[in-house]
Amino acid sequence: MIAKRLPLRMIIAALIACAAAPAGAVAPAGRFDRQAWQQDLAQLRAELERAYVNLAWMGAPESGVDVPRLWRRAQASLAAATDDEEARRAIRAFVAGFEDGHFSELPAQSRSAPAEPEPAPPALDADDPKSGCAALGFASTAPVAFSLPFERLPGFRLLSDGLAAPFRAGLAPLPDGRTIGVIRIQNFRPTPFPAVCLDAWNSLRSNGAAVTAEAIAEAAERGWFAALARQLGALRTLGSAAVIVDIGTNSGGNDSGDWTARLVTNRAVASARMAAVDAPIAARYFDEQIAELDAVRPAARDAEARAAVDRARAFFARRKAAIGKARCDLSWVWRERRTWDPDACNRTIDSGFASGFAAGLPRGAYGSSEVASRISWPSRIEAHFGAWTGPVYVLINGRSYSSAEMFAAVMQDNRIGRLIGEKSGGDGCGFMVEAEPLVLAHSRLRFRLPNCMRLRADGSNEVAGVTPDLPLPQIEGESTRARAARALRLIGDDLGAAPPR
């Protein structure tokens, strides 16, 4: 039997119903401490007000979440609970109601035995790249196949399988006889691409460089973008009328979701505005930026470059000094809903852009790639900007999350390409720095709380999900092959109607 993933709202409704339903059996007398569970809920509420970056957004009607209703239900469910399991379901239903994949429960941890000491780092043998890459965490952990089976359609030509080479890619015929390139990005970080590590390893060895974990990480990042640029160039050479970038069922990754948009256009790209939660944890992010700007300042060759570094440093220093000064009271979210205003007192703090201090820079900015890439991180890959400049479509679905949503949003907001498919999953920014989880005092339930927010061009929160320009809803009785063919037909029609780029 094949398990089906239920819609999130159905799961939430089921959790709430279970939490509020009377128990079939009563726990032994003296074991269930309702007051302790209620204190856990109060602790969770207080921590959300203090450290949950999306709380004010969730309190707005635009989010689609009714926080006062969630709060009332959680209180009622705990008041009706008769054992620990019912109380646990009440807390979990409350958290699930926010529909934020980054605000989620972490596995329980036992305190009954001491933790095993951390093993020593693996020794890397320069003559054994396969074992070395595996030891560094490189593995095909994300689905390599296209999220719609284009390769199973008549006339499709597979150019790369995504295993021996990093990216799965091919050419699909359109109904009018033109061909369209399809390239799969299953994750926005190098580690799910073992071929990238093997290439990086061989490159280091052939250049006589030391094979270290740090060297592999840097070379793999560069190699990931270089391989993507080569594949886009190959599709251009083969005469593709357009390119589909398939990020369906892509769980996310790192900042490369933002950087990658520059590879499919030769126009200026503006990254999303970013905000951090206005809490002490934000200082760690600002400290990191200040330290890296201090380190790069000696590389600034002229007054313009030095002034740019100084402006960026001063910005992050001001942001750090502003932490905690606004003193926003978000307790209203439990009582009422307020229209979203990104510039209101939301317990967030302006942190620049998803690309760093600047929303973007042209090639050759400040005469130093080292300086430019600290002012705007995508400048690290400026050699690959504009690898493709024709029409581009981004395929998304309800399992496109986090960094995949970053890519989809920046493509849409900058009008670089058109999105086709289903609305994305709605995870948004997530984490700008790692944070200790919230652990509830009585139940020991553990939750992670996202600490950063990316804002769309219209001021909305990316955690709401990204809506496609060309909807591709699932139709009863339609196979996935037929749906892939329908996607190509929609793109062909859109290409025919689109003005020249």
Buried (B, 14 or more C-beta within 10 A) or exposed (E): EEEEEEEBEEBBBBBBEBBBEEEEEEBEEEEBEBEBBBBBBEBBBEBBBBBBBBBBBBBBEBBEBBBBEBBEBBBBBBEBBBBBBBBBBBBBBBBBBBBBBBBBBEEEEEEEEEEEEEEEEEEBEEEEBEEBBBBBBBEBEBBBBBBBBBBBBEEBEBBBBBEEBBBBBBBBBBEEEBBBBBBBBBBBBBBBBBBBBBBBBEBBBEEEEEBEBEBBBEBBBBBBBBBBBBBBBBBBEEEBBBBBBBBBBBBBBBBBBBBBBBBBBEEEBBBBBBBBBBBEBBBBBBBEBBEBBEEBBEBBEEEEBBEBBEEBBEBBBEBBEBBBEEEBEBEEBBEEBEEBEBEEEBBBBBBBBBBBBBBBBEEEBBEBBBBBBBBBBBBBBBEBBBBBBBBBBBBBBBBBBBBBBBBBBBBBBBEBBBBBBBBBBBBBBBBBBEBEEBBBEBBEBBBBBBBBBBBBBEEBBBBBBBBBBBEBEEEEEEEEBEBBBBBBEBBBBBBEEEEEE
